[in-house]
Structure formats: C-alpha cells, structure tokens
Amino acid sequence: MQYSKSKMEELVKYSPDLSKRLKEVMKEHDLEKSFALKALYHSEVKDGGKYQRDYQDL
C-alpha cells in the first residue's frame, strides 16, 4: 500500500477522530501538516491500522 497525500487529506476530512489526532500530532511534535499526515498514515493506517480499510476504499 502506497502513501498518498490526497487520500490522507480526504480521510482526515471525513473522520473527526483523525482530524483531532492530526491537530494533536502537529502541535505535540511541531510538524507541518504534510509531515503530520505522513506520520498519521504510518501510525493509524498502514499495516492493519484502524483506518486501513477506509483508506483503501478511497
């Protein structure tokens, strides 16, 4: 499964939990949105993550 910034943005847009988590990651680690999206992908989507099915459906 490949990382896609546009898919992650869409997934975050439709998931309030992921949107909240994105803001937390950005603040906690002082990251720009693009880097925080990639971090969320690796922690919440990739390799059987909670949002993997939703990501694949996009």
Steps between C-alpha positions, in 0.01 A plus 500: 500500500642835396470827690290761320476849644170569323344180638617583851360854475166359388500237775573763767234727354229236552622363834463729804724271707783515247458874462539545874799263504663694214478824697644330808794357304571836335502679836677231702786449254500847345446358150364648182174348378662296222742332742229442758281335234781261415553421868127426538513275196775292655339485845127473421469359147792288382537128582160426647439833666159611620430700182660269242169382352367857467825608334486214251138579415594851385 
